[in-house]
Amino acid sequence: MARQGLISILSLALFIYGLTKCVTQPLPPHLIQGGHFQFLTNVLLALTILYVLQTILTPTSRHLRTQHNVVASLEFTVTVTYWTLFFLVPSWLNPADEWGRDWMLDVAIHLWPFVYLVVFDNQDRIPPKKAWGLTGAVIVVYWCYLERVVSVNAGDGVTRFAYPFLNDRTLTQRFGWMVLIWVVSCLNYYVIGLRNML
């Protein structure tokens, strides 16, 4: 139990470090209007920090299992999509020369949150429809925010989507990408199931 608490505290510190570093970086001109929370990674890191804080401060809360399932599923999406694009289609991510490459930060925000949630924070699954529905709701809210930022600032000739693969696409195509993100996140339900069998 003491070991679990130490891992939680160290992970929380790493997540706070990662989010702080992300939100203090200057944004390029085409991303200024959307702010730092137009990145799904930053949104989920904030949700993960809130979840870990709650597990430390109120470990008997009846909502922890639901929160865990939603946050872990979305962090699964971040981990899988980021590293897949990083190795196979890096041009679909923001160019490294805009931000610089920081491996410690990459691990802190694109890998460790999922590892922590699935390996070290052992929560049972909630019913699949509930898990998938709540995960989908977070993705819809996030997508609506992205669409609003770009549509409201469309006339400035600068503002674009945070992820290059969403630019120069129709609304239907962008909807398709959000559905794909949701499908990938739903797969985490089975990842948690496999973990529970080990």
C-alpha positions as a printed Julia matrix, in Angstrom:
198×3 Matrix{Float64}:
   0.0     0.0     0.0
   2.84    2.4     0.85
   4.52    1.49   -2.45
   1.29    2.25   -4.35
   0.99    5.61   -2.59
   4.57    6.52   -3.48
   4.03    5.57   -7.14
   0.86    7.68   -7.21
   2.61   10.72   -5.72
   5.63   10.41   -8.05
   3.34    9.94  -11.05
   1.26   12.94  -10.02
   4.43   15.03   -9.82
   5.46   13.85  -13.29
   2.02   14.67  -14.71
   2.04   18.14  -13.16
   5.55   18.7   -14.53
   4.38   17.64  -17.99
   1.25   19.78  -18.0
   3.1    22.81  -16.62
   5.76   22.49  -19.28
   3.13   22.15  -22.01
   1.02   25.13  -20.99
   4.0    27.44  -20.55
   5.38   26.87  -24.05
   4.64   29.7   -26.48
   2.22   28.68  -29.21
   2.89   29.29  -32.9
   0.63   31.94  -34.5
  -1.82   29.45  -36.04
  -2.59   27.91  -32.61
  -2.78   31.02  -30.41
  -6.58   31.41  -30.6
  -7.2    27.86  -29.4
  -4.87   27.99  -26.42
  -3.03   25.07  -24.88
  -6.16   23.01  -24.23
  -6.89   22.52  -27.9
  -4.52   19.55  -27.56
  -6.24   16.37  -26.41
  -3.05   15.42  -24.58
  -3.3    18.51  -22.34
  -7.01   18.04  -21.67
  -6.46   14.42  -20.66
  -3.41   15.22  -18.59
  -5.51   17.69  -16.59
  -8.25   15.05  -16.13
  -5.65   12.46  -15.12
  -4.16   14.85  -12.56
  -7.63   15.45  -11.07
  -8.26   11.7   -10.97
  -4.94   10.88   -9.27
  -5.47   13.69   -6.76
  -8.87   12.24   -5.95
  -7.43    8.74   -5.48
  -4.94   10.18   -3.0
  -7.33   12.49   -1.12
 -10.58   10.49   -1.24
  -9.6     6.88   -2.03
 -13.03    5.52   -1.1
 -15.01    7.74   -3.49
 -17.61    5.71   -5.38
 -16.89    7.64   -8.57
 -13.25    6.58   -8.91
 -13.94    3.46  -10.94
 -16.01    5.38  -13.51
 -13.44    8.17  -13.74
 -10.64    5.64  -14.1
 -12.36    3.86  -16.99
 -12.98    7.08  -18.92
  -9.57    8.64  -18.3
  -7.69    5.39  -18.97
  -9.56    4.88  -22.25
  -8.74    8.38  -23.45
  -5.12    8.1   -22.32
  -4.96    4.83  -24.28
  -6.01    6.8   -27.36
  -3.32    9.43  -26.74
  -0.63    6.79  -26.27
  -1.59    4.65  -29.26
  -2.25    7.48  -31.71
   0.69    9.65  -30.7
   3.34    6.93  -30.92
   1.81    5.42  -34.07
   1.88    8.8   -35.82
   5.28    9.64  -34.33
   6.89    6.56  -35.88
   4.81    6.15  -39.06
   3.48    9.58  -40.11
   5.28   12.27  -38.07
   4.09   15.0   -40.45
   0.56   14.47  -39.06
   1.77   15.76  -35.7
   3.05   19.25  -35.08
   6.55   19.56  -36.53
   9.38   19.04  -34.06
  11.0    22.29  -35.17
   7.96   24.19  -33.83
   8.4    22.73  -30.35
  11.71   20.93  -30.16
  11.96   17.28  -29.16
  11.97   16.56  -25.44
  11.94   12.82  -24.72
  11.33   13.29  -20.98
   8.27   15.38  -21.76
   7.08   12.87  -24.37
   7.2    10.06  -21.82
   5.57   12.22  -19.14
   2.57   13.18  -21.28
   2.26   10.53  -24.01
   3.2     7.28  -22.27
   3.36    7.28  -18.49
  -0.26    8.4   -17.83
  -1.59    5.3   -19.57
   1.02    2.99  -18.03
   0.25    4.34  -14.58
  -3.53    4.02  -14.98
  -3.49    0.49  -16.38
  -0.52   -1.07  -14.6
  -0.36    0.66  -11.21
  -3.88    1.98  -10.59
  -5.9    -1.2   -10.49
  -9.59   -0.4   -10.99
 -12.25   -2.78  -12.27
 -14.17   -2.14  -15.46
 -17.55   -0.47  -15.54
 -20.25   -1.73  -17.96
 -19.08   -1.24  -21.56
 -22.0     0.93  -22.69
 -21.37    3.32  -19.82
 -17.61    3.4   -20.46
 -18.01    3.92  -24.19
 -20.79    6.48  -23.8
 -18.91    8.64  -21.29
 -15.72    8.43  -23.34
 -17.66    9.45  -26.44
 -19.19   12.4   -24.56
 -15.72   13.75  -23.65
 -14.6    13.39  -27.29
 -17.72   15.2   -28.57
 -17.17   18.13  -26.17
 -13.51   18.31  -27.18
 -14.35   18.16  -30.91
 -17.0    20.89  -30.58
 -14.4    23.1   -28.89
 -11.93   22.55  -31.76
 -14.55   23.24  -34.41
 -15.67   26.41  -32.64
 -12.12   27.77  -32.27
 -11.37   27.31  -35.97
 -14.76   28.47  -37.28
 -14.88   31.61  -35.11
 -11.36   32.6   -36.18
 -11.61   31.42  -39.8
 -11.41   34.97  -41.1
  -8.02   35.73  -39.56
  -6.2    33.72  -42.23
  -3.95   32.14  -39.61
  -5.87   29.89  -37.2
  -5.8    26.19  -37.97
  -6.54   22.93  -36.17
  -4.07   21.82  -33.53
  -3.4    18.57  -35.38
  -2.27   18.92  -39.01
  -4.22   15.84  -40.15
  -7.48   17.71  -39.38
  -6.6    20.67  -41.59
  -7.89   20.84  -45.15
 -10.58   18.26  -44.37
 -14.35   18.55  -44.63
 -16.54   18.52  -41.53
 -17.57   14.95  -42.41
 -13.96   13.85  -42.68
 -13.11   15.44  -39.33
 -16.14   13.71  -37.82
 -14.71   10.45  -39.18
 -11.42   11.12  -37.38
 -13.27   11.74  -34.11
 -15.18    8.48  -34.55
 -11.87    6.69  -35.1
 -10.46    8.26  -31.92
 -13.54    7.04  -30.06
 -13.22    3.51  -31.48
  -9.56    3.35  -30.44
 -10.47    4.54  -26.94
 -13.16    1.85  -26.67
 -10.51   -0.83  -27.25
  -9.06    0.02  -23.85
 -12.06   -1.73  -22.28
 -10.52   -4.99  -23.52
  -7.02   -3.95  -22.47
  -8.29   -3.51  -18.89
 -10.03   -6.87  -19.18
  -6.79   -8.57  -20.24
  -4.93   -6.88  -17.4
  -7.48   -8.17  -14.91
  -6.98  -11.72  -16.19
  -3.22  -11.64  -15.51
